[in-house]
Each structure stands twice: as C-alpha cells, then as structure tokens.
Amino acid sequence: MARGGFRLSEPPAATYPPLRESPMPLFEIETGSHIVISWAEDPESAKKVVTDNFPNEEVLRLTKRPRDTWVISKAALGITATMDPCTTARDCLSRAGGDKVHAIRLYMKDKGVDLEQARKAIESNMVMGW
C-alpha cells in the first residue's frame, strides 16, 4: 500500500476527469451570463451541462479546448496581490447567508475596497462554488 490507502498501480477512487483510455475533452461553454468549463464526451453533452444547470440561458459559444487544463488570470477577475478574495469573500458570503448584495457590502467594509472590487471578489467566489 502506498500513502493514501491505495496501491500505486490503482487509481484513486475519484479522479477528474474520470480515468479512461483517452481523456475526456474539456469544453468552454459561454452563455450571456456565464462561461462554464466542463469535461464532456462531445459538444452535445457539453451543451447539456449548461442547459441542465442554467435552463434559461442560451449557449452563445461552445469551444473544445485544445488541452485538458484551463487557466483564469487573477488580473482578469480584478484580483490583485493585496486582496485575499477566497477567505474573506467566502466568509462574507457565509455571514450574509448567500445573499450576494449583503456579502458585497460586508466585503467592502472588511477589506476597505470599492464596490467594483468587492463585486468581482464575491462573484468570482460564488462561481468557484461557495
């Protein structure tokens, strides 16, 4: 047995994407309000991810990514080195009971940032699965 309770020849119980002979492609699916990154068997399955989770959203663009990795620039989200968005934003979301507007107010008060910086921090953490 190796560390973690499984033999080195055996994969962990949960792997993402699921282990297969050929890796499942990564898709970028854009709607009017979201950009969703998801593994899917094919374009139709990728589109279904969005229609199942955002039934009122129209898929505007669907792109198969050339690699199995996706990188999001912190600068594009308005996150600077002086901000600690994950811990503070998630704490504000928790204290606000998931109320986005209240969480933004709390974040502004806690971090001393303007409305736009607070909005970006809270919304990016909501997307990350708060």
C-alpha contacts under 8 A as a table, 3 or more apart, distances in Angstrom:
res1	aa1	res2	aa2	distance
1	M	5	G	6.08
1	M	6	F	5.55
1	M	7	R	4.72
1	M	8	L	7.35
2	A	5	G	6.05
2	A	6	F	5.74
2	A	7	R	5.32
2	A	8	L	6.12
3	R	6	F	7.06
6	F	10	E	6.41
6	F	11	P	7.59
6	F	12	P	6.87
7	R	10	E	5.29
7	R	11	P	7.90
8	L	11	P	7.27
11	P	15	T	7.74
12	P	15	T	6.45
14	A	18	P	7.31
15	T	18	P	5.14
15	T	19	L	6.56
16	Y	19	L	7.47
17	P	23	P	7.19
17	P	24	M	6.63
17	P	39	W	6.72
18	P	23	P	7.87
18	P	24	M	7.73
19	L	23	P	7.03
20	R	23	P	5.92
20	R	24	M	7.67
24	M	39	W	6.07
24	M	40	A	6.15
24	M	41	E	5.87
25	P	39	W	5.66
25	P	40	A	6.01
25	P	41	E	6.55
25	P	42	D	7.50
25	P	64	K	6.85
25	P	65	R	7.13
25	P	67	R	7.78
25	P	68	D	6.71
26	L	37	I	6.98
26	L	38	S	5.65
26	L	39	W	4.43
26	L	40	A	6.47
26	L	64	K	6.05
26	L	65	R	5.44
26	L	66	P	7.87
26	L	67	R	7.16
26	L	68	D	5.66
26	L	69	T	7.68
27	F	37	I	5.73
27	F	38	S	5.41
27	F	39	W	6.05
27	F	40	A	6.92
27	F	43	P	7.64
27	F	46	A	6.52
27	F	62	L	6.93
27	F	63	T	5.59
27	F	64	K	4.46
27	F	65	R	5.47
28	E	35	I	6.73
28	E	36	V	5.77
28	E	37	I	4.73
28	E	38	S	6.72
28	E	61	R	7.93
28	E	62	L	5.75
28	E	63	T	5.12
28	E	64	K	6.35
28	E	65	R	6.70
29	I	35	I	5.68
29	I	36	V	5.06
29	I	37	I	6.39
29	I	38	S	7.94
29	I	46	A	7.27
29	I	47	K	7.03
29	I	50	V	7.44
29	I	59	V	6.79
29	I	60	L	7.68
29	I	61	R	5.85
29	I	62	L	4.50
29	I	63	T	6.47
30	E	33	S	7.81
30	E	34	H	5.84
30	E	35	I	4.41
30	E	36	V	6.27
30	E	59	V	5.86
30	E	60	L	5.55
30	E	61	R	5.05
30	E	62	L	6.32
31	T	34	H	5.17
31	T	35	I	6.33
31	T	57	E	6.05
31	T	58	E	5.62
31	T	59	V	4.71
31	T	60	L	5.12
31	T	61	R	7.04
32	G	57	E	6.80
32	G	58	E	6.96
32	G	59	V	7.64
32	G	60	L	6.97
33	S	57	E	7.68
36	V	50	V	7.39
37	I	70	W	7.82
38	S	46	A	6.85
38	S	49	V	7.72
39	W	46	A	7.18
40	A	43	P	7.25
40	A	45	S	5.63
40	A	46	A	5.15
41	E	45	S	6.13
41	E	46	A	7.40
42	D	45	S	5.38
42	D	46	A	6.32
43	P	46	A	4.97
43	P	47	K	6.16
43	P	62	L	7.35
43	P	64	K	7.61
44	E	47	K	5.06
44	E	48	K	6.21
45	S	48	K	4.97
45	S	49	V	6.51
46	A	49	V	5.27
46	A	50	V	7.11
47	K	50	V	5.44
47	K	51	T	6.36
47	K	59	V	7.16
47	K	62	L	7.52
48	K	51	T	4.94
48	K	52	D	5.79
49	V	52	D	5.43
49	V	53	N	6.34
50	V	53	N	5.21
50	V	54	F	5.48
50	V	55	P	7.25
50	V	57	E	7.75
50	V	59	V	7.57
51	T	54	F	5.22
51	T	55	P	4.65
51	T	56	N	7.62
51	T	57	E	7.07
51	T	58	E	7.89
52	D	55	P	5.85
54	F	57	E	5.47
55	P	58	E	7.99
59	V	62	L	7.18
65	R	68	D	7.08
67	R	70	W	7.90
72	I	76	A	7.50
73	S	76	A	5.23
73	S	77	L	6.83
74	K	77	L	5.17
74	K	78	G	6.30
74	K	79	I	5.06
74	K	80	T	7.02
75	A	78	G	4.85
75	A	79	I	5.42
75	A	80	T	6.45
76	A	79	I	7.51
77	L	120	K	6.30
77	L	121	A	7.72
77	L	124	S	7.19
78	G	117	Q	6.57
78	G	120	K	6.39
78	G	121	A	7.63
79	I	83	M	6.39
79	I	85	P	7.19
79	I	117	Q	7.71
79	I	120	K	7.72
79	I	121	A	6.97
80	T	83	M	5.50
81	A	84	D	7.64
84	D	87	T	6.30
84	D	88	T	6.29
84	D	89	A	7.98
85	P	88	T	5.53
85	P	89	A	5.22
85	P	90	R	7.74
85	P	121	A	5.41
85	P	122	I	7.58
85	P	125	N	7.48
86	C	89	A	5.37
86	C	90	R	5.77
86	C	121	A	7.73
86	C	125	N	6.37
87	T	90	R	5.40
87	T	91	D	6.08
88	T	91	D	5.06
88	T	92	C	6.14
88	T	107	Y	7.11
89	A	92	C	5.02
89	A	93	L	6.11
89	A	103	A	7.51
89	A	107	Y	6.39
89	A	121	A	6.24
89	A	122	I	5.35
89	A	125	N	6.60
90	R	93	L	4.98
90	R	94	S	6.08
90	R	122	I	7.53
90	R	125	N	6.65
90	R	130	W	6.54
91	D	94	S	5.05
91	D	95	R	6.14
92	C	95	R	5.08
92	C	96	A	5.98
92	C	103	A	4.97
92	C	104	I	7.57
92	C	106	L	5.88
92	C	107	Y	6.04
93	L	96	A	5.04
93	L	97	G	6.09
93	L	98	G	5.01
93	L	99	D	6.78
93	L	100	K	6.90
93	L	103	A	5.01
93	L	122	I	7.38
93	L	130	W	7.67
94	S	97	G	5.09
94	S	98	G	6.06
95	R	98	G	7.74
95	R	103	A	7.41
96	A	99	D	5.33
96	A	100	K	7.49
96	A	102	H	5.70
96	A	103	A	5.26
96	A	106	L	7.89
98	G	103	A	7.29
99	D	102	H	5.48
99	D	103	A	6.05
100	K	103	A	5.01
100	K	104	I	6.15
100	K	122	I	7.17
100	K	123	E	7.72
101	V	104	I	5.15
101	V	105	R	6.43
102	H	105	R	5.10
102	H	106	L	6.23
103	A	106	L	5.02
103	A	107	Y	6.04
103	A	122	I	6.96
104	I	107	Y	5.02
104	I	108	M	6.16
104	I	115	L	7.38
104	I	118	A	5.47
104	I	119	R	5.74
104	I	122	I	6.23
105	R	108	M	5.15
105	R	109	K	6.29
105	R	115	L	7.95
105	R	118	A	7.74
106	L	109	K	5.11
106	L	110	D	6.01
107	Y	110	D	5.06
107	Y	111	K	5.81
107	Y	112	G	7.70
107	Y	113	V	7.71
107	Y	118	A	5.81
107	Y	122	I	7.74
108	M	111	K	5.48
108	M	112	G	5.19
108	M	113	V	5.08
108	M	114	D	6.21
108	M	115	L	6.65
108	M	118	A	5.69
109	K	112	G	5.40
109	K	113	V	7.53
113	V	117	Q	6.16
113	V	118	A	6.36
114	D	117	Q	5.57
114	D	118	A	6.27
115	L	118	A	5.18
115	L	119	R	5.98
116	E	119	R	5.08
116	E	120	K	6.22
117	Q	120	K	5.26
117	Q	121	A	6.24
118	A	121	A	5.16
118	A	122	I	6.11
119	R	122	I	5.27
119	R	123	E	5.89
120	K	123	E	5.24
120	K	124	S	5.84
121	A	124	S	5.36
121	A	125	N	6.27
122	I	125	N	5.23
122	I	126	M	6.19
123	E	126	M	4.95
123	E	127	V	6.27
124	S	127	V	5.14
124	S	128	M	6.31
125	N	128	M	4.83
125	N	129	G	6.68
125	N	130	W	6.17
126	M	129	G	5.49
126	M	130	W	5.13
127	V	130	W	7.26
